[in-house]
Structures are given as structure tokens and as C-alpha cells.
């Protein structure tokens, strides 16, 4: 290490790095997010992803190639119907200052245009964990066969969870009104490695679900409820290599992920 200054050997971890390291322990389905008929498709964690070198998904405006939004945390709920592609997104943003909060809120403000999520091809083709082998696209009902190009999907629903420093959190909660898509929590919750197990955080994310806006949801198949998407024709099913015969469920993948972190 020779001539390196001592200060560079003990550089403190940045707030964003602490939050992303903690978010990497969150499961594929956001903690507390209920399973309902409003969002029957799979949830996948898009950011952060420490297990692959592939470019991670990001948010963009239609027609824009340069301006990208890279949230500290990004979870994607994919449409279960290949004929009606979309994603719902839950973003997690750590805001170290009030000016940072104002900047990030402006990125998610309602507008007349739709946001888009860009899913890079290497990310779709890579596995959630090396030992699962099955690529991500196999877990997404939108894909009937292996993709050959990135997927650019319109955002149907957006929810954002902001983490604020304690003094900013208290002041905001006392004096400001959030937009319907905005949710807030203390920064300390996001920085804890077991923060996703906090019952209060899980309850907050449960209130951020699309089902929380309804007093009662119809049961699947009940009169007046949306019909399920038609079953896929066997002709549309691509042949699967033998090594992908048994694709693990998201729950199994999260169990493997937790075991790997503890090892």
C-alpha cells in the first residue's frame, strides 16, 4: 500500500452506499407487498443487484436516450398478460438533504407523459443467483420465448418510498403534504440490514400497494372482476433445456439469497 495516505484506507462509507447495501438484502417481492388480483404478476428486484455485472434496469422518458433515473432501489411488477405489457414500479430513494429530496420528487412528479422502464438484455438473460441457473426472463410471463433485445415497458403505476434524515423526516411530517404516490420513512430504517423485517416498514409498503385504494377487492372469478388472461397455447411455449426443467420459485430464490448472505 506504500505511499497511499492513511485517510484513503479508512474512507467512510457514503449514505447512498449504506442504503444500497441494506436494500440488497430485501427480497424479490417488496417486504409487506400483498398478493392481490390488482398485481397478480411477479415482482423482481431490479436495483440494487450485487450478484451480476450486467447493466441494471433504469427509468427513462419516452424518446430519451441520455436522461436516466437510477433509484437507489427499484422493484418491478410485470404484467401477467403478454398481450398487454406494462410494469408497476416501487422506487426507494435515500435523501441526504432537503434539496436532494426536492430534486428526486421532481423526477417522479405526475405528468401527461408515461415513464418507461428499460430492462437491458444482459439483465434479462442473467440468473437471479448463479446457483439458480434459470434466467430472469423465464420468471416473467410477458416473454413467450428468449428475448433478443432489451425490453422497454410503459409504467402503469408508480409508488416511491423516500428515506429522510431524522430532522428532515420530523419537519416534513409536521408541515408538508405528500402526493398520493409518495411514502416516507426515517433513513435509519433503510440503512439497517434487517430493515426489511421491520413490521412498521412492511405495513407502510402494504399501504403503497395498488390494492390499498379499494375498500374491498372482488375475488378472482367473481362476477364483474377482470377475466384472467387466456392460457398460453402449447405451440407458444419454447422448448426448455433440461437444466432449466425445474425453475425455482421467487420464494426459493429469496431463501437461497438469504442463505448465501449468511454464509
C-alpha positions in Angstrom: 0.0 0.0 0.0 3.2 2.1 0.1 2.5 5.8 -0.5 -1.3 5.8 -0.1 -2.4 8.3 2.5 -3.8 6.9 5.7 -7.1 8.7 5.2 -7.8 6.8 1.9 -7.6 3.5 3.8 -10.4 4.4 6.1 -12.7 6.3 3.9 -16.2 6.3 5.5 -19.0 4.6 3.6 -21.3 7.1 2.0 -25.0 7.3 2.9 -26.1 6.1 -0.5 -23.7 3.1 -0.3 -25.1 2.1 3.2 -28.7 2.3 1.9 -27.9 0.2 -1.3 -26.0 -2.4 0.7 -29.1 -2.7 3.0 -31.5 -2.8 0.1 -29.6 -5.6 -1.5 -30.9 -7.8 1.4 -34.5 -7.1 0.5 -36.4 -9.9 -1.2 -37.6 -10.0 -4.8 -41.1 -9.0 -3.7 -41.0 -5.8 -1.7 -41.4 -6.6 2.0 -45.1 -6.3 3.1 -46.4 -6.1 -0.5 -49.6 -8.2 -0.6 -50.6 -10.7 -3.3 -53.8 -9.4 -4.8 -55.7 -9.5 -8.1 -54.6 -6.0 -8.8 -51.0 -7.2 -9.1 -51.0 -10.9 -9.9 -47.8 -10.9 -11.9 -44.3 -11.5 -10.5 -42.2 -8.8 -8.6 -38.4 -8.7 -9.3 -35.8 -6.5 -7.6 -34.1 -4.6 -10.4 -31.8 -2.4 -8.3 -29.5 -2.9 -6.5 -28.2 -6.3 -7.8 -24.8 -7.3 -6.4 -24.7 -10.7 -8.0 -24.3 -9.8 -11.6 -22.2 -7.4 -13.7 -25.0 -6.9 -16.1 -26.4 -3.4 -16.5 -29.4 -2.9 -14.2 -32.8 -1.6 -15.3 -33.5 2.1 -15.1 -36.3 4.6 -15.7 -36.5 6.9 -18.7 -38.8 9.2 -20.6 -40.1 8.1 -24.0 -37.6 9.0 -26.8 -34.9 10.0 -24.3 -31.5 8.2 -24.7 -29.5 10.3 -22.2 -31.6 11.3 -19.2 -32.0 8.3 -16.9 -33.3 8.0 -13.4 -31.4 5.4 -11.3 -33.2 5.0 -8.0 -31.3 3.6 -5.0 -33.9 0.8 -5.0 -36.2 -0.3 -7.8 -38.8 -3.2 -7.8 -40.7 -4.1 -10.9 -44.1 -5.8 -11.1 -44.6 -7.3 -14.6 -47.9 -7.7 -16.3 -49.0 -11.3 -16.4 -50.5 -10.8 -19.9 -48.1 -10.9 -23.0 -50.8 -9.1 -25.0 -50.8 -6.1 -22.5 -47.3 -5.4 -21.4 -46.6 -3.0 -18.6 -44.7 -2.7 -15.3 -45.7 -1.3 -11.9 -42.7 0.2 -10.0 -41.8 0.7 -6.4 -38.8 3.1 -6.1 -36.8 3.6 -2.9 -34.8 6.8 -2.6 -32.4 7.9 0.1 -32.4 11.7 0.5 -29.5 13.2 2.5 -30.7 16.8 2.3 -33.9 18.7 1.6 -32.5 19.9 -1.8 -31.9 16.3 -2.7 -35.5 15.4 -1.7 -36.8 18.2 -3.9 -34.7 17.0 -6.9 -35.8 13.4 -6.5 -39.5 14.3 -6.0 -39.4 16.3 -9.3 -38.3 13.2 -11.2 -41.5 11.3 -10.1 -44.0 14.2 -10.3 -47.2 13.4 -12.3 -47.0 14.4 -15.9 -49.0 13.9 -19.1 -46.4 11.5 -20.5 -45.7 8.0 -19.3 -42.4 6.9 -17.8 -40.7 3.8 -19.2 -38.6 1.1 -17.6 -35.6 0.0 -19.7 -34.6 -3.7 -19.0 -31.2 -4.4 -20.6 -30.9 -7.7 -22.5 -28.0 -9.0 -20.3 -30.1 -8.4 -17.2 -33.0 -10.4 -18.7 -30.7 -13.2 -19.7 -28.7 -13.4 -16.4 -29.9 -15.6 -13.4 -31.2 -14.1 -10.2 -28.4 -16.1 -8.4 -25.6 -18.1 -10.0 -26.8 -21.3 -8.5 -30.4 -21.0 -9.8 -29.2 -21.0 -13.5 -32.7 -20.0 -14.7 -32.5 -16.6 -16.4 -34.8 -13.8 -15.3 -36.9 -13.8 -18.4 -38.2 -17.3 -17.6 -39.8 -15.8 -14.5 -41.6 -13.0 -16.4 -44.9 -14.1 -18.1 -44.5 -11.4 -20.7 -41.9 -13.4 -22.6 -43.0 -16.3 -24.6 -39.5 -17.0 -25.9 -36.0 -15.9 -25.1 -35.7 -12.2 -25.7 -33.1 -11.0 -28.3 -33.3 -7.2 -27.5 -33.8 -5.0 -24.4 -37.4 -4.6 -23.1 -38.8 -1.1 -22.8 -42.1 -1.2 -20.9 -44.6 1.6 -20.0 -45.1 2.3 -16.3 -48.7 1.6 -15.3 -48.4 2.5 -11.6 -45.7 4.3 -9.6 -45.0 4.4 -5.9 -42.0 6.0 -4.3 -40.6 5.4 -0.7 -38.3 8.2 0.4 -35.9 7.8 3.3 -35.2 11.1 5.2 -32.8 12.0 7.9 -34.5 12.2 11.3 -34.6 16.0 11.4 -35.9 16.3 7.9 -38.4 13.5 8.4 -39.9 15.1 11.5 -40.2 18.5 9.8 -41.7 17.1 6.6 -44.2 15.0 8.5 -45.3 18.1 10.5 -45.6 20.6 7.8 -45.8 19.0 4.3 -48.4 17.0 2.4 -47.2 14.1 0.3 -48.5 13.3 -3.1 -50.7 10.1 -3.4 -47.7 8.1 -4.8 -45.3 9.2 -2.1 -44.4 7.4 1.1 -41.8 8.4 3.8 -39.7 6.6 6.4 -36.7 7.5 8.6 -33.3 7.0 6.9 -32.2 4.7 9.7 -34.8 2.1 8.7 -33.4 1.9 5.2 -29.8 1.6 6.4 -30.4 -1.3 8.7 -29.5 -4.6 7.1 -32.6 -6.2 8.7 -34.8 -3.1 7.9 -37.0 -5.1 5.6 -38.1 -7.2 8.6 -39.4 -4.2 10.4 -43.2 -4.6 10.8 -43.8 -0.8 10.6 -41.9 -0.7 7.2 -43.8 -3.7 5.9 -47.1 -2.0 6.9 -46.1 1.1 5.1 -45.3 -0.8 1.9 -48.5 -2.7 2.2 -50.3 0.7 2.1 -48.3 1.5 -1.0 -49.9 -1.4 -2.9 -52.4 -0.9 -5.7 -55.0 -2.8 -3.6 -54.8 -0.3 -0.8 -57.0 2.2 -2.7 -60.0 -0.1 -2.6 -62.3 -0.8 0.3 -63.0 -4.4 -0.9 -61.5 -6.2 -3.9 -63.5 -8.8 -5.8 -62.4 -12.4 -5.6 -60.8 -13.9 -8.7 -63.6 -15.2 -11.0 -66.3 -13.2 -9.2 -68.9 -11.5 -11.5 -67.6 -8.1 -12.6 -63.9 -8.9 -11.9 -61.5 -8.9 -14.8 -61.2 -12.2 -16.5 -57.9 -14.0 -16.2 -55.6 -13.8 -19.3 -56.2 -16.7 -21.7 -54.0 -19.7 -21.2 -50.9 -19.9 -23.5 -51.0 -22.3 -26.4 -48.5 -25.2 -26.1 -47.2 -24.0 -29.5 -46.1 -20.7 -27.9 -44.1 -22.5 -25.3 -40.4 -22.6 -26.2 -38.6 -25.9 -25.6 -36.6 -25.6 -22.4 -33.1 -27.1 -21.9 -33.0 -29.9 -19.4 -31.0 -27.8 -17.0 -34.0 -25.4 -16.8 -36.7 -28.0 -16.4 -37.4 -27.1 -12.8 -37.3 -23.3 -12.4 -37.2 -22.3 -8.7 -39.9 -20.0 -7.3 -39.2 -16.5 -6.2 -39.6 -17.7 -2.6 -37.0 -20.4 -3.1 -34.6 -17.9 -4.7 -35.0 -15.5 -1.8 -34.3 -18.4 0.6 -31.1 -19.2 -1.3 -30.2 -15.5 -1.3 -30.6 -15.2 2.5 -28.5 -18.4 3.0 -25.8 -17.0 0.7 -25.6 -13.7 2.7 -25.3 -15.6 6.0 -22.5 -17.8 4.7 
